[in-house]
Amino acid sequence: METNKTQIIAVANHKGGCGKTTTVVHLAAELVECGKRVLIVDLDPQANVSLHIGKQHPSEISITSAELLTHEENLLVDALEEETNFKGVSLIYGSLNLGKTEDQLKEYSPRPNEELKYKLEPLFGIYDFILIDCPPSLKILTSNALAAADYVIIPIESGSQYGLYGVTDLINHISKIHRINPKLKLLGTLLIKHDKRQNVCKLIQDETNNTVGQLFETTIPTSTKVNQAAILKQSLIDIDKKSKIRLSFSELANEILVKLES
């Protein structure tokens, strides 16, 4: 990886409950373990990333990603929170206000899909990684994430027969975003809640390989420790450093670093 090069990774899938937030949160913690400087941008109105790693409730934050996107002046300094529950991980909070942001961007912005890209530019070279948690939709918020990103990770729920539902739509949407962000690449599809002993997981793995490809070698198993970590507002490293799921996220971080450095 180039010195002082900031890699922006959007984690996107318009299907809810497929592990986007889990991926963003625990990948961020593992990248810090690898000595990287990491920022998370929460673009989901549910603000689950912010609820997990933020020291304050999103409703108490005056400048969130919603205000960052919709104000003409760049509020980046006010939006950036360096003190979080995860040591070494900075945060731009999400909020319920993001629900109104898409209409505001359509009305006021000359380039409604590119506001985030413009607003994040002052951070280039300061962080090694900026991870963006996308909402479960293919509307303007997700488009902003993809337009700003170098790479996209698509988490897919392996343990569900509906795991691949709509992924073709997402791939088509990424192709459209190439018009405004030709550098955007698929970093990989990530199987979440994967158990290679289960037939449904094997079927989803094969189907993902056939329809999307670029599967990460690392898969993420099911674990109650994910919910435990969210309730306690901790990382899996804090919960159980040697657990199977924590080691899976560690492997994922290392696999990503190897991909980006090759």
C-alpha positions in Angstrom: 0.0 0.0 0.0 1.3 3.5 -0.9 2.5 5.7 1.9 -0.1 8.2 3.1 -2.7 6.6 0.8 -6.2 6.5 2.3 -8.2 3.5 1.2 -11.9 4.0 1.3 -14.0 0.9 1.6 -17.8 0.9 1.4 -19.6 -2.1 2.9 -22.9 -2.4 1.0 -25.8 -4.6 0.4 -29.4 -3.4 0.2 -30.7 -6.5 2.1 -31.0 -5.8 5.8 -29.5 -8.1 8.4 -26.7 -9.4 6.2 -23.9 -8.3 8.5 -22.8 -4.9 7.1 -22.5 -3.2 10.5 -20.9 -6.3 12.1 -18.3 -6.3 9.3 -17.5 -2.6 9.5 -17.2 -2.5 13.3 -15.0 -5.6 13.8 -12.9 -5.1 10.6 -12.1 -1.6 11.9 -10.9 -3.1 15.2 -8.7 -5.6 13.5 -7.2 -3.0 11.1 -6.2 -1.0 14.2 -4.6 -4.2 15.6 -2.6 -4.3 12.4 -1.3 -0.7 13.2 -3.7 1.1 10.8 -5.4 4.5 11.4 -9.2 3.9 10.9 -12.3 6.1 10.5 -15.8 4.8 10.3 -18.5 6.8 8.5 -22.0 5.8 9.5 -24.4 6.5 6.7 -27.3 4.3 8.1 -30.3 6.1 9.6 -30.5 3.3 12.2 -26.9 4.3 13.3 -26.1 0.9 14.7 -22.3 1.5 14.2 -22.6 4.7 16.2 -24.6 3.0 18.9 -21.9 0.3 19.2 -18.7 2.3 19.1 -19.8 5.8 20.0 -19.4 7.1 23.5 -22.6 9.2 23.1 -26.0 8.3 21.8 -26.4 9.5 18.2 -29.4 11.7 19.2 -27.0 13.7 21.4 -24.6 14.5 18.5 -25.3 17.9 16.7 -23.1 17.3 13.6 -23.5 13.8 12.1 -23.1 12.5 8.6 -26.5 13.9 7.8 -25.4 17.5 8.5 -22.0 16.8 6.9 -23.7 15.8 3.7 -26.3 18.6 3.5 -24.5 21.7 4.6 -22.8 23.8 2.0 -19.8 24.5 4.3 -17.6 21.5 5.2 -18.5 20.6 8.8 -15.9 17.7 8.8 -13.9 19.0 11.8 -17.1 19.2 13.9 -18.4 15.8 12.6 -15.2 13.9 13.3 -15.1 12.1 16.7 -11.8 10.6 17.6 -12.8 9.3 21.1 -14.8 6.1 20.7 -15.3 2.8 22.6 -12.8 1.3 20.2 -9.2 2.5 20.8 -7.8 3.9 17.5 -11.1 4.0 15.6 -12.6 7.4 14.8 -16.2 7.9 13.9 -18.5 10.2 12.0 -21.9 9.4 13.6 -25.0 8.4 11.8 -28.5 9.6 12.9 -32.2 9.4 12.1 -31.8 12.7 10.3 -30.2 10.7 7.4 -33.8 9.7 6.6 -34.4 13.2 5.3 -30.9 13.6 3.7 -31.7 12.1 0.4 -34.5 14.5 -0.4 -32.4 17.4 0.8 -29.5 16.4 -1.5 -31.8 16.0 -4.5 -33.1 19.5 -3.9 -29.9 21.5 -3.0 -26.8 19.7 -4.3 -25.5 20.1 -7.8 -24.0 16.7 -7.5 -26.2 14.8 -5.0 -24.3 11.5 -5.3 -20.8 13.1 -4.8 -21.2 15.1 -1.6 -19.5 12.6 0.6 -16.5 12.3 -1.7 -16.0 16.0 -1.6 -16.5 16.3 2.1 -14.0 13.6 3.0 -11.1 14.9 0.8 -9.4 16.8 3.7 -8.9 13.4 5.5 -6.9 11.8 2.6 -3.5 10.9 4.0 -4.6 11.2 7.6 -6.3 7.8 7.9 -5.1 4.6 6.3 -8.7 3.3 6.0 -12.1 4.9 5.9 -14.9 2.3 6.2 -18.4 3.3 5.3 -21.4 1.5 6.7 -24.2 1.8 4.1 -28.0 1.7 4.7 -30.0 -1.2 3.3 -31.0 0.6 0.1 -29.6 1.6 -3.3 -30.6 5.2 -3.0 -28.5 8.4 -2.7 -26.8 7.5 0.6 -25.4 4.3 -0.8 -24.5 6.0 -4.0 -22.6 8.6 -2.0 -20.6 5.9 -0.3 -19.8 4.1 -3.6 -18.9 7.3 -5.4 -16.4 8.1 -2.6 -15.0 4.6 -2.3 -12.0 2.9 -3.8 -13.4 -0.5 -3.0 -16.7 -2.2 -2.0 -17.2 -5.3 0.2 -20.5 -7.1 -0.2 -21.5 -9.2 2.8 -23.8 -12.0 2.1 -25.8 -14.0 4.7 -24.7 -17.5 3.9 -27.1 -19.2 6.4 -30.2 -17.9 4.6 -31.8 -19.1 1.4 -32.5 -15.4 0.7 -28.8 -14.5 1.1 -28.3 -13.6 -2.5 -31.6 -11.8 -2.9 -31.1 -8.6 -4.9 -27.3 -8.9 -5.2 -27.6 -8.6 -9.0 -29.3 -5.2 -8.5 -26.4 -4.1 -6.3 -23.8 -5.2 -8.9 -25.8 -3.3 -11.6 -25.9 -0.2 -9.3 -22.1 -0.4 -8.8 -21.7 -0.5 -12.6 -23.8 2.7 -12.9 -21.6 4.4 -10.2 -18.5 3.7 -12.4 -19.7 6.6 -14.5 -18.8 9.0 -11.7 -16.3 6.8 -9.9 -14.4 4.7 -12.5 -11.8 3.6 -9.9 -14.3 1.7 -7.8 -13.5 -2.0 -7.5 -15.2 -5.0 -5.8 -12.8 -6.0 -3.1 -14.7 -9.1 -2.4 -18.0 -10.8 -1.4 -18.0 -11.9 2.2 -20.0 -14.9 3.5 -21.5 -14.1 6.9 -23.0 -16.7 9.3 -21.3 -19.3 7.2 -21.2 -23.0 8.3 -19.6 -25.2 5.7 -21.4 -28.2 7.2 -24.8 -26.9 6.2 -26.2 -27.5 2.7 -27.7 -24.0 2.5 -24.3 -22.5 3.1 -22.7 -24.6 0.5 -25.4 -23.7 -2.0 -25.0 -19.9 -1.2 -21.3 -20.2 -1.5 -21.5 -21.9 -5.0 -24.2 -19.5 -6.2 -22.2 -16.4 -5.0 -19.1 -17.7 -6.8 -21.2 -18.2 -10.0 -23.1 -14.9 -9.9 -20.7 -12.5 -8.3 -17.3 -14.2 -7.8 -14.4 -12.7 -6.0 -15.2 -14.5 -2.7 -13.0 -13.8 0.2 -11.2 -16.9 1.4 -12.1 -15.9 4.9 -15.7 -16.6 6.0 -17.4 -15.3 9.1 -19.2 -17.9 11.3 -22.4 -17.4 13.4 -21.7 -16.4 17.0 -23.6 -15.0 20.0 -20.5 -13.0 20.7 -21.5 -10.5 18.0 -24.6 -9.6 20.0 -22.7 -9.6 23.2 -20.1 -7.2 21.8 -22.9 -4.9 20.6 -24.6 -4.9 24.0 -21.4 -4.3 25.9 -20.2 -1.8 23.2 -16.9 -3.6 22.9 -14.9 -5.3 20.2 -14.6 -9.1 19.8 -11.0 -8.6 20.8 -12.2 -7.4 24.2 -14.9 -10.0 24.5 -12.8 -13.1 23.6 -9.6 -12.6 21.8 -9.2 -16.3 20.9 -12.8 -17.0 19.8 -13.4 -18.4 16.4 -15.4 -15.4 15.2 -12.7 -12.9 16.4 -10.0 -14.9 14.6 -12.1 -14.9 11.5 -12.2 -11.1 11.5 -8.5 -11.0 12.1 -8.0 -13.3 9.1 -10.3 -11.0 7.0 -8.2 -7.9 7.9 -5.0 -9.7 7.0 -6.5 -11.0 3.7 -7.6 -7.4 2.8 -4.1 -6.0 3.6 -2.5 -8.6 1.4 -4.9 -7.9 -1.4 -4.2 -4.2 -1.3 -0.5 -4.5 -1.0 -0.1 -6.9 -3.9 
